[in-house]
Amino acid sequence: MHARVVYTQVQSGKIDEAIRIYRDSVTPAAEKQKGFKGGYLLTDRATGKGISISLWETEADMKAGETGGYLQEQIAKFGALFAGPPIREGFEVSVHVVK
């Protein structure tokens, strides 16, 4: 399994709007992507920092969304909510524990 991690900085007072967009628009779009296995949105209301973690069955599935325009389309949904450009990294999931 692989994980795409996107670090964001949301403008002050806009975190609830960012959460709504992620929940109501980004998540349903992700569920339609080949190899999507789940995800998380982590937020810090005090700082406006956000971390999106999406899980993918294979590295190829994860990268297909990056090269096919899917990822860019999702980031664009946040428009001017971001205080700066998001930072994206990819990882191999070495241990996955669900309880």
Biopython code that builds the backbone (N, CA, C, O; Angstrom):
import numpy as np
from Bio.PDB.StructureBuilder import StructureBuilder

atoms = [
    (1, "MET", "N", (0.855, -1.168, 0.000)),
    (1, "MET", "CA", (0.000, 0.000, 0.000)),
    (1, "MET", "C", (0.903, 1.233, 0.000)),
    (1, "MET", "O", (2.030, 1.194, 0.495)),
    (2, "HIS", "N", (0.386, 2.332, -0.566)),
    (2, "HIS", "CA", (1.110, 3.593, -0.635)),
    (2, "HIS", "C", (0.235, 4.730, -0.100)),
    (2, "HIS", "O", (-0.993, 4.643, -0.105)),
    (3, "ALA", "N", (0.889, 5.789, 0.357)),
    (3, "ALA", "CA", (0.177, 6.932, 0.914)),
    (3, "ALA", "C", (0.668, 8.215, 0.251)),
    (3, "ALA", "O", (1.868, 8.437, 0.097)),
    (4, "ARG", "N", (-0.288, 9.046, -0.134)),
    (4, "ARG", "CA", (0.034, 10.407, -0.580)),
    (4, "ARG", "C", (-0.262, 11.317, 0.604)),
    (4, "ARG", "O", (-1.358, 11.284, 1.163)),
    (5, "VAL", "N", (0.715, 12.125, 0.980)),
    (5, "VAL", "CA", (0.567, 13.054, 2.088)),
    (5, "VAL", "C", (0.681, 14.464, 1.525)),
    (5, "VAL", "O", (1.660, 14.799, 0.858)),
    (6, "VAL", "N", (-0.319, 15.282, 1.797)),
    (6, "VAL", "CA", (-0.328, 16.668, 1.318)),
    (6, "VAL", "C", (-0.435, 17.578, 2.535)),
    (6, "VAL", "O", (-1.384, 17.495, 3.314)),
    (7, "TYR", "N", (0.561, 18.447, 2.679)),
    (7, "TYR", "CA", (0.605, 19.412, 3.776)),
    (7, "TYR", "C", (0.053, 20.744, 3.268)),
    (7, "TYR", "O", (0.432, 21.210, 2.193)),
    (8, "THR", "N", (-0.841, 21.352, 4.042)),
    (8, "THR", "CA", (-1.432, 22.622, 3.630)),
    (8, "THR", "C", (-1.420, 23.621, 4.779)),
    (8, "THR", "O", (-1.319, 23.259, 5.951)),
    (9, "GLN", "N", (-1.524, 24.872, 4.405)),
    (9, "GLN", "CA", (-1.715, 25.956, 5.368)),
    (9, "GLN", "C", (-2.961, 26.691, 4.915)),
    (9, "GLN", "O", (-2.981, 27.282, 3.836)),
    (10, "VAL", "N", (-4.005, 26.654, 5.741)),
    (10, "VAL", "CA", (-5.283, 27.270, 5.412)),
    (10, "VAL", "C", (-5.330, 28.670, 6.027)),
    (10, "VAL", "O", (-4.835, 28.894, 7.131)),
    (11, "GLN", "N", (-5.924, 29.593, 5.302)),
    (11, "GLN", "CA", (-6.054, 30.959, 5.799)),
    (11, "GLN", "C", (-6.848, 30.982, 7.103)),
    (11, "GLN", "O", (-7.711, 30.137, 7.340)),
    (12, "SER", "N", (-6.542, 31.949, 7.924)),
    (12, "SER", "CA", (-7.203, 32.118, 9.215)),
    (12, "SER", "C", (-8.724, 32.199, 9.041)),
    (12, "SER", "O", (-9.229, 32.935, 8.193)),
    (13, "GLY", "N", (-9.437, 31.425, 9.863)),
    (13, "GLY", "CA", (-10.891, 31.447, 9.843)),
    (13, "GLY", "C", (-11.524, 30.632, 8.728)),
    (13, "GLY", "O", (-12.747, 30.650, 8.585)),
    (14, "LYS", "N", (-10.737, 29.917, 7.933)),
    (14, "LYS", "CA", (-11.268, 29.171, 6.784)),
    (14, "LYS", "C", (-11.205, 27.652, 6.965)),
    (14, "LYS", "O", (-11.536, 26.915, 6.036)),
    (15, "ILE", "N", (-10.789, 27.171, 8.135)),
    (15, "ILE", "CA", (-10.590, 25.736, 8.317)),
    (15, "ILE", "C", (-11.896, 24.955, 8.189)),
    (15, "ILE", "O", (-11.899, 23.861, 7.623)),
    (16, "ASP", "N", (-13.003, 25.489, 8.699)),
    (16, "ASP", "CA", (-14.282, 24.774, 8.591)),
    (16, "ASP", "C", (-14.710, 24.633, 7.134)),
    (16, "ASP", "O", (-15.244, 23.596, 6.741)),
    (17, "GLU", "N", (-14.482, 25.659, 6.340)),
    (17, "GLU", "CA", (-14.814, 25.586, 4.926)),
    (17, "GLU", "C", (-13.941, 24.547, 4.217)),
    (17, "GLU", "O", (-14.425, 23.799, 3.367)),
    (18, "ALA", "N", (-12.656, 24.506, 4.570)),
    (18, "ALA", "CA", (-11.753, 23.515, 3.978)),
    (18, "ALA", "C", (-12.188, 22.095, 4.346)),
    (18, "ALA", "O", (-12.159, 21.202, 3.499)),
    (19, "ILE", "N", (-12.586, 21.882, 5.589)),
    (19, "ILE", "CA", (-13.057, 20.564, 6.031)),
    (19, "ILE", "C", (-14.306, 20.169, 5.253)),
    (19, "ILE", "O", (-14.429, 19.022, 4.825)),
    (20, "ARG", "N", (-15.228, 21.101, 5.066)),
    (20, "ARG", "CA", (-16.460, 20.818, 4.319)),
    (20, "ARG", "C", (-16.139, 20.406, 2.880)),
    (20, "ARG", "O", (-16.703, 19.435, 2.377)),
    (21, "ILE", "N", (-15.251, 21.124, 2.224)),
    (21, "ILE", "CA", (-14.878, 20.797, 0.843)),
    (21, "ILE", "C", (-14.256, 19.407, 0.779)),
    (21, "ILE", "O", (-14.581, 18.619, -0.108)),
    (22, "TYR", "N", (-13.368, 19.107, 1.712)),
    (22, "TYR", "CA", (-12.713, 17.800, 1.736)),
    (22, "TYR", "C", (-13.737, 16.690, 1.928)),
    (22, "TYR", "O", (-13.718, 15.686, 1.216)),
    (23, "ARG", "N", (-14.632, 16.877, 2.895)),
    (23, "ARG", "CA", (-15.638, 15.854, 3.221)),
    (23, "ARG", "C", (-16.660, 15.677, 2.103)),
    (23, "ARG", "O", (-16.978, 14.548, 1.727)),
    (24, "ASP", "N", (-17.180, 16.793, 1.565)),
    (24, "ASP", "CA", (-18.309, 16.734, 0.640)),
    (24, "ASP", "C", (-17.928, 16.615, -0.824)),
    (24, "ASP", "O", (-18.757, 16.223, -1.645)),
    (25, "SER", "N", (-16.692, 16.944, -1.168)),
    (25, "SER", "CA", (-16.305, 16.934, -2.576)),
    (25, "SER", "C", (-15.064, 16.085, -2.861)),
    (25, "SER", "O", (-15.071, 15.265, -3.779)),
    (26, "VAL", "N", (-14.008, 16.278, -2.081)),
    (26, "VAL", "CA", (-12.766, 15.541, -2.334)),
    (26, "VAL", "C", (-12.936, 14.055, -2.036)),
    (26, "VAL", "O", (-12.533, 13.210, -2.835)),
    (27, "THR", "N", (-13.535, 13.732, -0.884)),
    (27, "THR", "CA", (-13.698, 12.325, -0.512)),
    (27, "THR", "C", (-14.537, 11.540, -1.522)),
    (27, "THR", "O", (-14.123, 10.451, -1.920)),
    (28, "PRO", "N", (-15.699, 12.044, -1.955)),
    (28, "PRO", "CA", (-16.463, 11.290, -2.963)),
    (28, "PRO", "C", (-15.692, 11.113, -4.284)),
    (28, "PRO", "O", (-15.816, 10.076, -4.934)),
    (29, "ALA", "N", (-14.912, 12.102, -4.674)),
    (29, "ALA", "CA", (-14.114, 11.982, -5.902)),
    (29, "ALA", "C", (-13.029, 10.928, -5.727)),
    (29, "ALA", "O", (-12.755, 10.162, -6.650)),
    (30, "ALA", "N", (-12.415, 10.883, -4.559)),
    (30, "ALA", "CA", (-11.360, 9.898, -4.295)),
    (30, "ALA", "C", (-11.921, 8.482, -4.332)),
    (30, "ALA", "O", (-11.272, 7.565, -4.835)),
    (31, "GLU", "N", (-13.118, 8.307, -3.801)),
    (31, "GLU", "CA", (-13.717, 6.977, -3.757)),
    (31, "GLU", "C", (-13.965, 6.395, -5.144)),
    (31, "GLU", "O", (-14.150, 5.186, -5.283)),
    (32, "LYS", "N", (-13.970, 7.229, -6.157)),
    (32, "LYS", "CA", (-14.173, 6.773, -7.539)),
    (32, "LYS", "C", (-12.862, 6.419, -8.241)),
    (32, "LYS", "O", (-12.874, 5.906, -9.360)),
    (33, "GLN", "N", (-11.730, 6.693, -7.585)),
    (33, "GLN", "CA", (-10.433, 6.460, -8.205)),
    (33, "GLN", "C", (-9.985, 5.014, -8.017)),
    (33, "GLN", "O", (-10.179, 4.426, -6.953)),
    (34, "LYS", "N", (-9.389, 4.454, -9.057)),
    (34, "LYS", "CA", (-8.872, 3.086, -9.003)),
    (34, "LYS", "C", (-7.808, 2.974, -7.913)),
    (34, "LYS", "O", (-6.880, 3.781, -7.856)),
    (35, "GLY", "N", (-7.948, 1.984, -7.064)),
    (35, "GLY", "CA", (-6.949, 1.692, -6.044)),
    (35, "GLY", "C", (-7.058, 2.506, -4.771)),
    (35, "GLY", "O", (-6.249, 2.319, -3.862)),
    (36, "PHE", "N", (-8.037, 3.410, -4.669)),
    (36, "PHE", "CA", (-8.189, 4.208, -3.452)),
    (36, "PHE", "C", (-8.640, 3.308, -2.307)),
    (36, "PHE", "O", (-9.606, 2.558, -2.445)),
    (37, "LYS", "N", (-7.936, 3.384, -1.174)),
    (37, "LYS", "CA", (-8.226, 2.514, -0.037)),
    (37, "LYS", "C", (-8.739, 3.259, 1.193)),
    (37, "LYS", "O", (-9.201, 2.623, 2.140)),
    (38, "GLY", "N", (-8.671, 4.588, 1.202)),
    (38, "GLY", "CA", (-9.143, 5.351, 2.353)),
    (38, "GLY", "C", (-8.300, 6.591, 2.555)),
    (38, "GLY", "O", (-7.346, 6.839, 1.817)),
    (39, "GLY", "N", (-8.662, 7.367, 3.560)),
    (39, "GLY", "CA", (-7.890, 8.574, 3.795)),
    (39, "GLY", "C", (-8.246, 9.251, 5.097)),
    (39, "GLY", "O", (-9.189, 8.873, 5.792)),
    (40, "TYR", "N", (-7.457, 10.263, 5.404)),
    (40, "TYR", "CA", (-7.623, 11.052, 6.622)),
    (40, "TYR", "C", (-7.378, 12.523, 6.300)),
    (40, "TYR", "O", (-6.579, 12.858, 5.425)),
    (41, "LEU", "N", (-8.069, 13.379, 7.013)),
    (41, "LEU", "CA", (-7.754, 14.801, 7.004)),
    (41, "LEU", "C", (-7.481, 15.194, 8.447)),
    (41, "LEU", "O", (-8.348, 15.072, 9.313)),
    (42, "LEU", "N", (-6.265, 15.667, 8.693)),
    (42, "LEU", "CA", (-5.865, 16.110, 10.021)),
    (42, "LEU", "C", (-5.779, 17.627, 10.000)),
    (42, "LEU", "O", (-5.207, 18.201, 9.073)),
    (43, "THR", "N", (-6.338, 18.283, 11.008)),
    (43, "THR", "CA", (-6.321, 19.744, 11.036)),
    (43, "THR", "C", (-5.930, 20.256, 12.412)),
    (43, "THR", "O", (-6.153, 19.600, 13.429)),
    (44, "ASP", "N", (-5.345, 21.438, 12.415)),
    (44, "ASP", "CA", (-5.032, 22.155, 13.640)),
    (44, "ASP", "C", (-5.709, 23.514, 13.530)),
    (44, "ASP", "O", (-5.224, 24.399, 12.825)),
    (45, "ARG", "N", (-6.807, 23.676, 14.214)),
    (45, "ARG", "CA", (-7.583, 24.919, 14.119)),
    (45, "ARG", "C", (-6.788, 26.138, 14.592)),
    (45, "ARG", "O", (-6.977, 27.238, 14.074)),
    (46, "ALA", "N", (-5.917, 25.950, 15.556)),
    (46, "ALA", "CA", (-5.159, 27.073, 16.100)),
    (46, "ALA", "C", (-4.162, 27.637, 15.090)),
    (46, "ALA", "O", (-3.935, 28.846, 15.048)),
    (47, "THR", "N", (-3.568, 26.762, 14.279)),
    (47, "THR", "CA", (-2.529, 27.204, 13.332)),
    (47, "THR", "C", (-2.999, 27.247, 11.884)),
    (47, "THR", "O", (-2.371, 27.892, 11.045)),
    (48, "GLY", "N", (-4.107, 26.558, 11.584)),
    (48, "GLY", "CA", (-4.571, 26.468, 10.200)),
    (48, "GLY", "C", (-3.850, 25.420, 9.383)),
    (48, "GLY", "O", (-4.058, 25.325, 8.173)),
    (49, "LYS", "N", (-3.002, 24.626, 10.030)),
    (49, "LYS", "CA", (-2.281, 23.577, 9.305)),
    (49, "LYS", "C", (-3.200, 22.391, 9.043)),
    (49, "LYS", "O", (-4.047, 22.045, 9.866)),
    (50, "GLY", "N", (-3.016, 21.778, 7.880)),
    (50, "GLY", "CA", (-3.772, 20.592, 7.522)),
    (50, "GLY", "C", (-2.874, 19.556, 6.890)),
    (50, "GLY", "O", (-1.903, 19.888, 6.210)),
    (51, "ILE", "N", (-3.202, 18.300, 7.117)),
    (51, "ILE", "CA", (-2.488, 17.192, 6.497)),
    (51, "ILE", "C", (-3.532, 16.231, 5.941)),
    (51, "ILE", "O", (-4.381, 15.726, 6.676)),
    (52, "SER", "N", (-3.459, 15.988, 4.645)),
    (52, "SER", "CA", (-4.327, 15.006, 4.002)),
    (52, "SER", "C", (-3.491, 13.759, 3.731)),
    (52, "SER", "O", (-2.407, 13.839, 3.153)),
    (53, "ILE", "N", (-4.005, 12.613, 4.153)),
    (53, "ILE", "CA", (-3.332, 11.341, 3.898)),
    (53, "ILE", "C", (-4.311, 10.463, 3.137)),
    (53, "ILE", "O", (-5.372, 10.111, 3.653)),
    (54, "SER", "N", (-3.953, 10.114, 1.916)),
    (54, "SER", "CA", (-4.789, 9.194, 1.144)),
    (54, "SER", "C", (-4.017, 7.902, 0.925)),
    (54, "SER", "O", (-2.818, 7.918, 0.649)),
    (55, "LEU", "N", (-4.715, 6.793, 1.051)),
    (55, "LEU", "CA", (-4.110, 5.465, 0.942)),
    (55, "LEU", "C", (-4.489, 4.834, -0.391)),
    (55, "LEU", "O", (-5.640, 4.896, -0.823)),
    (56, "TRP", "N", (-3.487, 4.221, -1.037)),
    (56, "TRP", "CA", (-3.656, 3.663, -2.376)),
    (56, "TRP", "C", (-3.125, 2.243, -2.417)),
    (56, "TRP", "O", (-2.110, 1.928, -1.795)),
    (57, "GLU", "N", (-3.820, 1.388, -3.155)),
    (57, "GLU", "CA", (-3.431, -0.012, -3.234)),
    (57, "GLU", "C", (-2.021, -0.173, -3.791)),
    (57, "GLU", "O", (-1.238, -0.959, -3.257)),
    (58, "THR", "N", (-1.681, 0.556, -4.854)),
    (58, "THR", "CA", (-0.356, 0.459, -5.463)),
    (58, "THR", "C", (0.221, 1.848, -5.706)),
    (58, "THR", "O", (-0.506, 2.842, -5.723)),
    (59, "GLU", "N", (1.515, 1.902, -5.890)),
    (59, "GLU", "CA", (2.169, 3.162, -6.226)),
    (59, "GLU", "C", (1.666, 3.668, -7.579)),
    (59, "GLU", "O", (1.506, 4.873, -7.774)),
    (60, "ALA", "N", (1.419, 2.750, -8.506)),
    (60, "ALA", "CA", (0.901, 3.139, -9.826)),
    (60, "ALA", "C", (-0.466, 3.805, -9.707)),
    (60, "ALA", "O", (-0.728, 4.797, -10.386)),
    (61, "ASP", "N", (-1.341, 3.274, -8.853)),
    (61, "ASP", "CA", (-2.653, 3.889, -8.644)),
    (61, "ASP", "C", (-2.495, 5.298, -8.078)),
    (61, "ASP", "O", (-3.179, 6.225, -8.511)),
    (62, "MET", "N", (-1.596, 5.457, -7.112)),
    (62, "MET", "CA", (-1.376, 6.761, -6.506)),
    (62, "MET", "C", (-0.852, 7.762, -7.543)),
    (62, "MET", "O", (-1.329, 8.895, -7.614)),
    (63, "LYS", "N", (0.114, 7.345, -8.331)),
    (63, "LYS", "CA", (0.727, 8.240, -9.318)),
    (63, "LYS", "C", (-0.212, 8.553, -10.478)),
    (63, "LYS", "O", (-0.107, 9.617, -11.088)),
    (64, "ALA", "N", (-1.131, 7.635, -10.791)),
    (64, "ALA", "CA", (-2.073, 7.875, -11.888)),
    (64, "ALA", "C", (-2.905, 9.124, -11.621)),
    (64, "ALA", "O", (-3.205, 9.882, -12.543)),
    (65, "GLY", "N", (-3.271, 9.335, -10.382)),
    (65, "GLY", "CA", (-4.036, 10.527, -10.025)),
    (65, "GLY", "C", (-3.233, 11.805, -10.154)),
    (65, "GLY", "O", (-3.797, 12.873, -10.393)),
    (66, "GLU", "N", (-1.937, 11.707, -10.000)),
    (66, "GLU", "CA", (-1.067, 12.876, -10.116)),
    (66, "GLU", "C", (-0.827, 13.232, -11.573)),
    (66, "GLU", "O", (-0.829, 14.409, -11.936)),
    (67, "THR", "N", (-0.623, 12.235, -12.398)),
    (67, "THR", "CA", (-0.322, 12.498, -13.810)),
    (67, "THR", "C", (-1.589, 12.690, -14.640)),
    (67, "THR", "O", (-1.547, 13.304, -15.706)),
    (68, "GLY", "N", (-2.715, 12.167, -14.154)),
    (68, "GLY", "CA", (-3.966, 12.257, -14.904)),
    (68, "GLY", "C", (-4.796, 13.493, -14.594)),
    (68, "GLY", "O", (-5.865, 13.675, -15.178)),
    (69, "GLY", "N", (-4.328, 14.347, -13.688)),
    (69, "GLY", "CA", (-5.039, 15.575, -13.385)),
    (69, "GLY", "C", (-5.960, 15.504, -12.178)),
    (69, "GLY", "O", (-6.460, 16.535, -11.726)),
    (70, "TYR", "N", (-6.194, 14.308, -11.646)),
    (70, "TYR", "CA", (-7.100, 14.163, -10.506)),
    (70, "TYR", "C", (-6.642, 15.002, -9.306)),
    (70, "TYR", "O", (-7.431, 15.753, -8.734)),
    (71, "LEU", "N", (-5.372, 14.871, -8.932)),
    (71, "LEU", "CA", (-4.878, 15.577, -7.755)),
    (71, "LEU", "C", (-4.988, 17.090, -7.931)),
    (71, "LEU", "O", (-5.419, 17.788, -7.012)),
    (72, "GLN", "N", (-4.608, 17.597, -9.084)),
    (72, "GLN", "CA", (-4.677, 19.030, -9.353)),
    (72, "GLN", "C", (-6.120, 19.526, -9.285)),
    (72, "GLN", "O", (-6.381, 20.629, -8.805)),
    (73, "GLU", "N", (-7.050, 18.709, -9.764)),
    (73, "GLU", "CA", (-8.468, 19.060, -9.724)),
    (73, "GLU", "C", (-8.963, 19.181, -8.282)),
    (73, "GLU", "O", (-9.746, 20.074, -7.959)),
    (74, "GLN", "N", (-8.500, 18.276, -7.423)),
    (74, "GLN", "CA", (-8.929, 18.308, -6.022)),
    (74, "GLN", "C", (-8.345, 19.525, -5.305)),
    (74, "GLN", "O", (-9.043, 20.187, -4.537)),
    (75, "ILE", "N", (-7.088, 19.817, -5.550)),
    (75, "ILE", "CA", (-6.444, 20.973, -4.918)),
    (75, "ILE", "C", (-7.121, 22.263, -5.360)),
    (75, "ILE", "O", (-7.271, 23.191, -4.565)),
    (76, "ALA", "N", (-7.530, 22.327, -6.624)),
    (76, "ALA", "CA", (-8.181, 23.538, -7.149)),
    (76, "ALA", "C", (-9.507, 23.822, -6.443)),
    (76, "ALA", "O", (-9.952, 24.970, -6.412)),
    (77, "LYS", "N", (-10.140, 22.804, -5.879)),
    (77, "LYS", "CA", (-11.419, 22.994, -5.190)),
    (77, "LYS", "C", (-11.287, 23.917, -3.983)),
    (77, "LYS", "O", (-12.277, 24.493, -3.530)),
    (78, "PHE", "N", (-10.087, 24.056, -3.467)),
    (78, "PHE", "CA", (-9.866, 24.893, -2.296)),
    (78, "PHE", "C", (-9.592, 26.345, -2.664)),
    (78, "PHE", "O", (-9.525, 27.207, -1.787)),
    (79, "GLY", "N", (-9.432, 26.619, -3.954)),
    (79, "GLY", "CA", (-9.273, 27.984, -4.437)),
    (79, "GLY", "C", (-8.348, 28.819, -3.584)),
    (79, "GLY", "O", (-7.179, 28.480, -3.399)),
    (80, "ALA", "N", (-8.870, 29.899, -3.070)),
    (80, "ALA", "CA", (-8.071, 30.857, -2.315)),
    (80, "ALA", "C", (-8.021, 30.544, -0.822)),
    (80, "ALA", "O", (-7.565, 31.382, -0.043)),
    (81, "LEU", "N", (-8.477, 29.361, -0.398)),
    (81, "LEU", "CA", (-8.449, 29.028, 1.030)),
    (81, "LEU", "C", (-7.031, 28.782, 1.543)),
    (81, "LEU", "O", (-6.745, 28.995, 2.722)),
    (82, "PHE", "N", (-6.149, 28.333, 0.655)),
    (82, "PHE", "CA", (-4.781, 28.038, 1.071)),
    (82, "PHE", "C", (-3.970, 29.319, 1.184)),
    (82, "PHE", "O", (-4.079, 30.214, 0.346)),
    (83, "ALA", "N", (-3.154, 29.394, 2.231)),
    (83, "ALA", "CA", (-2.288, 30.553, 2.431)),
    (83, "ALA", "C", (-0.988, 30.413, 1.649)),
    (83, "ALA", "O", (-0.222, 31.371, 1.541)),
    (84, "GLY", "N", (-0.739, 29.244, 1.112)),
    (84, "GLY", "CA", (0.456, 28.972, 0.317)),
    (84, "GLY", "C", (0.254, 27.687, -0.453)),
    (84, "GLY", "O", (-0.743, 26.995, -0.248)),
    (85, "PRO", "N", (1.182, 27.353, -1.337)),
    (85, "PRO", "CA", (1.022, 26.126, -2.128)),
    (85, "PRO", "C", (1.128, 24.875, -1.257)),
    (85, "PRO", "O", (1.948, 24.834, -0.339)),
    (86, "PRO", "N", (0.316, 23.862, -1.530)),
    (86, "PRO", "CA", (0.413, 22.613, -0.780)),
    (86, "PRO", "C", (1.713, 21.882, -1.128)),
    (86, "PRO", "O", (2.261, 22.049, -2.218)),
    (87, "ILE", "N", (2.186, 21.085, -0.203)),
    (87, "ILE", "CA", (3.391, 20.274, -0.402)),
    (87, "ILE", "C", (2.967, 18.816, -0.417)),
    (87, "ILE", "O", (2.302, 18.353, 0.509)),
    (88, "ARG", "N", (3.350, 18.084, -1.470)),
    (88, "ARG", "CA", (2.953, 16.691, -1.643)),
    (88, "ARG", "C", (4.152, 15.766, -1.516)),
    (88, "ARG", "O", (5.234, 16.048, -2.031)),
    (89, "GLU", "N", (3.937, 14.645, -0.812)),
    (89, "GLU", "CA", (4.950, 13.604, -0.706)),
    (89, "GLU", "C", (4.267, 12.250, -0.824)),
    (89, "GLU", "O", (3.090, 12.105, -0.493)),
    (90, "GLY", "N", (5.006, 11.273, -1.294)),
    (90, "GLY", "CA", (4.504, 9.911, -1.389)),
    (90, "GLY", "C", (5.335, 8.979, -0.529)),
    (90, "GLY", "O", (6.547, 9.151, -0.396)),
    (91, "PHE", "N", (4.668, 7.987, 0.056)),
    (91, "PHE", "CA", (5.331, 7.044, 0.946)),
    (91, "PHE", "C", (4.817, 5.638, 0.700)),
    (91, "PHE", "O", (3.685, 5.446, 0.257)),
    (92, "GLU", "N", (5.658, 4.661, 0.992)),
    (92, "GLU", "CA", (5.203, 3.287, 1.084)),
    (92, "GLU", "C", (4.676, 3.092, 2.500)),
    (92, "GLU", "O", (5.313, 3.522, 3.461)),
    (93, "VAL", "N", (3.537, 2.459, 2.637)),
    (93, "VAL", "CA", (2.981, 2.175, 3.953)),
    (93, "VAL", "C", (3.656, 0.894, 4.454)),
    (93, "VAL", "O", (3.420, -0.195, 3.930)),
    (94, "SER", "N", (4.480, 1.046, 5.457)),
    (94, "SER", "CA", (5.248, -0.100, 5.978)),
    (94, "SER", "C", (4.467, -0.878, 7.025)),
    (94, "SER", "O", (4.587, -2.100, 7.109)),
    (95, "VAL", "N", (3.665, -0.179, 7.826)),
    (95, "VAL", "CA", (2.838, -0.823, 8.839)),
    (95, "VAL", "C", (1.488, -0.121, 8.829)),
    (95, "VAL", "O", (1.429, 1.108, 8.850)),
    (96, "HIS", "N", (0.409, -0.887, 8.796)),
    (96, "HIS", "CA", (-0.940, -0.324, 8.808)),
    (96, "HIS", "C", (-1.742, -1.079, 9.852)),
    (96, "HIS", "O", (-2.000, -2.272, 9.693)),
    (97, "VAL", "N", (-2.136, -0.404, 10.909)),
    (97, "VAL", "CA", (-2.872, -1.030, 11.992)),
    (97, "VAL", "C", (-4.235, -0.360, 12.093)),
    (97, "VAL", "O", (-4.326, 0.862, 12.213)),
    (98, "VAL", "N", (-5.280, -1.153, 12.047)),
    (98, "VAL", "CA", (-6.642, -0.632, 12.221)),
    (98, "VAL", "C", (-7.261, -1.447, 13.346)),
    (98, "VAL", "O", (-7.205, -2.677, 13.343)),
    (99, "LYS", "N", (-7.845, -0.756, 14.296)),
    (99, "LYS", "CA", (-8.426, -1.470, 15.434)),
    (99, "LYS", "C", (-9.895, -1.163, 15.538)),
    (99, "LYS", "O", (-10.569, -1.669, 16.434)),
]
sb = StructureBuilder()
sb.init_structure("model")
sb.init_model(0)
sb.init_chain("A")
sb.init_seg("    ")
for serial, (resi, resn, name, xyz) in enumerate(atoms, 1):
    if name == "N":
        sb.init_residue(resn, " ", resi, " ")
    sb.init_atom(name, np.array(xyz, "f"), 0.0, 1.0, " ", f" {name:<3s}", serial, name[0])
structure = sb.get_structure()
